[in-house]
């Protein structure tokens, strides 16, 4: 019944304004991940981008500049992970906030053992809230464009967090297609996470970002950005995880469910 209501809502949704050829060509020229898509995939991505731009509200903070090209580029990178999953995986939030570079956020930490509450500032290049905004550093987006296959992509990383939270909480388990059992996912990711943490603790140089050892949700986000930008890294170091990511992001349409 829920799927029926979603399909009806999609049918009644006004068609978004098409993306102009000049801006799209500019994005394709500057973003290797988009340029590598087949003509059919590029067409579908362009359609998703039009929906993203119509659906999300962009705001420039801290002196950042936003024009049609930058908005479309962010939209393209945000839609890449859901190219075969569908736009509904980007539901539940509206805002995209863009800073010119790193930004600081105030954190509050509560020590459960002592009851002491401490505050401090974190410096970030991206952040995603469950029902809140997607927050991005433009300088780091540009860095990702300059090194598209280095295994890092701040937009895809934060979208991965959005997908994770769509599954309920931040635990590294996004909504899965029916073809992937939750137990299979958790087992493979837990084994890979434990091995990665052990390697990082031992000072071993890893192909996957050491930051992935921070927590299961960061592990998932780091693996998603690496799988989209440098899949060989994941396939070589964590083949079981790479196989699951392939099945998640390139699913059989008949097996996809949220």
C-alpha positions in Angstrom: 0.0 0.0 0.0 2.8 2.4 0.9 4.5 1.7 -2.5 1.1 2.5 -4.2 0.9 5.8 -2.5 4.4 6.7 -3.4 3.8 5.9 -7.1 0.7 8.0 -7.1 2.5 10.9 -5.4 5.3 10.6 -8.1 2.7 10.6 -10.8 1.0 13.8 -9.5 4.3 15.6 -8.8 4.8 18.5 -11.3 7.7 18.0 -13.7 10.8 20.0 -12.7 12.3 22.5 -15.0 14.8 20.9 -17.4 18.5 21.6 -16.9 20.0 23.7 -19.6 22.6 22.2 -21.9 25.3 24.8 -21.2 25.3 24.2 -17.4 25.1 20.4 -17.8 28.0 20.4 -20.2 30.0 22.4 -17.8 29.3 19.9 -15.0 30.2 16.9 -17.2 33.4 18.6 -18.3 34.5 19.3 -14.7 33.4 16.1 -13.0 35.1 12.8 -14.1 32.6 10.7 -12.2 29.7 12.1 -14.3 31.7 12.1 -17.5 32.3 8.4 -17.1 28.6 7.5 -17.2 27.0 5.8 -20.2 24.6 8.1 -22.2 21.6 6.3 -20.7 22.9 6.7 -17.1 23.8 10.3 -17.8 20.3 11.0 -19.0 18.8 9.4 -15.9 21.2 11.4 -13.7 20.3 14.6 -15.4 16.6 13.9 -14.7 17.4 13.2 -11.0 19.4 16.4 -10.8 16.4 18.4 -12.1 14.3 16.9 -9.3 17.0 17.6 -6.7 17.2 21.2 -7.7 13.5 21.6 -7.6 13.1 19.8 -4.3 16.1 21.1 -2.2 16.8 24.6 -1.0 20.4 25.8 -1.3 22.0 28.4 1.0 25.4 29.9 0.8 27.0 30.6 4.2 30.2 32.3 5.4 30.8 34.1 2.2 30.4 31.1 -0.1 29.3 31.7 -3.7 26.5 29.6 -5.3 25.6 29.8 -9.0 23.7 27.4 -11.3 26.9 25.5 -12.1 27.7 24.9 -8.4 24.2 23.9 -7.5 24.0 21.4 -10.4 27.4 20.0 -9.6 26.4 19.3 -6.0 23.1 17.8 -7.2 24.9 15.5 -9.6 27.2 14.2 -6.9 24.4 13.8 -4.5 22.3 11.9 -7.0 25.0 9.5 -8.2 24.6 7.0 -5.3 20.8 6.8 -5.9 21.1 6.6 -9.7 19.7 3.1 -9.7 18.0 3.2 -6.3 15.6 6.0 -7.2 15.1 9.6 -6.0 12.9 8.4 -3.1 16.1 7.5 -1.3 16.8 11.3 -0.9 13.5 12.0 0.8 13.0 13.5 4.2 15.2 16.6 4.1 15.2 19.9 2.1 18.3 22.0 2.8 21.8 22.1 1.3 24.1 24.5 3.1 27.4 25.4 1.5 30.4 27.0 3.2 33.5 28.3 1.3 35.7 25.9 3.2 36.0 24.1 6.5 33.4 25.1 9.1 33.1 24.8 12.8 30.3 23.4 14.8 29.7 23.4 18.6 29.4 20.0 20.1 28.2 19.0 23.6 29.4 15.8 25.1 27.7 14.1 28.1 29.9 11.6 30.0 27.5 8.9 31.2 29.9 7.7 33.9 30.5 11.1 35.6 27.5 13.1 34.4 29.9 15.9 33.3 28.8 17.8 30.2 31.6 19.4 28.2 31.5 21.6 25.1 33.9 22.1 22.2 34.2 23.0 18.6 34.8 20.6 15.7 36.2 21.6 12.4 34.3 19.8 9.6 34.2 19.6 5.8 30.8 18.1 5.6 27.9 17.1 7.8 24.5 15.4 7.4 21.6 15.5 9.8 18.8 12.9 9.7 16.0 15.3 8.9 18.1 18.4 8.6 20.5 19.9 6.1 23.3 18.6 4.1 26.3 20.8 4.9 29.3 21.0 2.6 32.6 22.7 2.1 33.0 24.0 -1.4 36.8 24.0 -1.2 36.7 20.2 -0.5 34.3 19.6 -3.4 36.8 21.3 -5.6 39.6 19.1 -4.2 37.5 16.1 -5.0 37.1 17.3 -8.6 40.8 17.8 -8.9 41.5 14.2 -7.7 38.3 12.3 -8.7 39.7 8.8 -8.2 41.5 9.3 -4.9 38.8 7.6 -3.0 37.4 10.7 -1.4 34.2 12.6 -2.2 32.6 14.8 0.5 29.2 15.0 -1.2 28.9 11.3 -1.7 30.2 10.7 1.9 27.5 12.9 3.4 24.8 11.4 1.1 25.9 8.0 2.4 25.1 9.2 5.9 21.7 10.3 4.7 21.1 6.8 3.2 22.3 5.2 6.5 19.9 7.3 8.6 17.1 6.5 6.2 17.4 2.9 7.5 16.8 4.0 11.1 19.6 5.6 13.1 23.3 5.8 12.2 24.6 2.3 12.3 26.0 1.6 8.8 23.0 -0.3 7.7 21.0 1.6 5.0 17.7 0.4 3.5 18.5 -2.8 1.8 17.0 -4.5 -1.3 15.2 -7.7 -0.7 18.1 -9.6 -2.3 20.4 -8.6 0.6 19.7 -10.1 4.0 20.4 -7.7 6.9 22.4 -10.4 8.7 24.6 -10.9 5.6 25.2 -7.2 5.4 26.0 -6.8 9.1 28.3 -9.9 9.2 30.4 -8.7 6.2 30.7 -5.1 7.3 31.4 -6.0 10.9 34.3 -8.3 9.9 35.7 -5.7 7.5 35.3 -2.9 10.1 37.0 -4.9 12.8 39.9 -5.7 10.5 40.2 -2.1 9.4 40.2 -0.9 13.0 42.9 -3.4 13.9 45.1 -2.3 11.0 44.7 1.4 11.8 45.5 0.8 15.5 48.6 -1.1 14.5 49.8 1.8 12.3 49.3 -0.1 9.1 48.8 2.0 6.0 45.4 1.2 4.6 43.9 1.9 1.1 40.7 2.9 2.8 40.7 6.2 4.7 41.8 5.6 8.4 38.9 7.8 9.4 36.6 4.9 8.6 37.7 3.3 11.9 36.0 6.2 13.8 32.6 4.3 14.0 30.4 1.9 12.0 28.5 4.8 10.4 31.7 6.5 9.3 33.0 3.2 8.0 30.0 2.9 5.8 30.2 6.4 4.5 33.9 6.1 3.7 33.3 2.9 1.9 30.5 4.4 -0.2 32.6 7.4 -1.3 35.5 5.1 -2.1 33.3 2.6 -4.0 32.0 5.4 -6.2 35.3 7.2 -6.8 37.9 4.5 -6.5 36.2 1.1 -6.5 39.4 -0.9 -7.0 40.5 0.2 -3.5 37.4 -1.4 -2.0 37.5 -4.5 -4.2 41.1 -5.2 -3.4 41.0 -4.5 0.4 37.4 -5.6 1.2 36.0 -7.8 -1.6 33.0 -9.0 0.4 32.0 -5.4 1.2 32.6 -4.4 -2.4 30.3 -7.1 -3.6 27.5 -6.0 -1.2 27.9 -2.3 -2.3 27.6 -3.5 -5.9 24.4 -5.2 -5.1 23.1 -2.2 -3.1 23.8 0.5 -5.7 23.3 -1.5 -8.8 20.3 -3.6 -7.7 17.8 -5.6 -9.8 14.9 -3.1 -9.9 12.4 -5.8 -9.0 14.3 -6.5 -5.8 14.5 -3.0 -4.5 12.5 -2.1 -1.4 12.6 0.6 1.3 
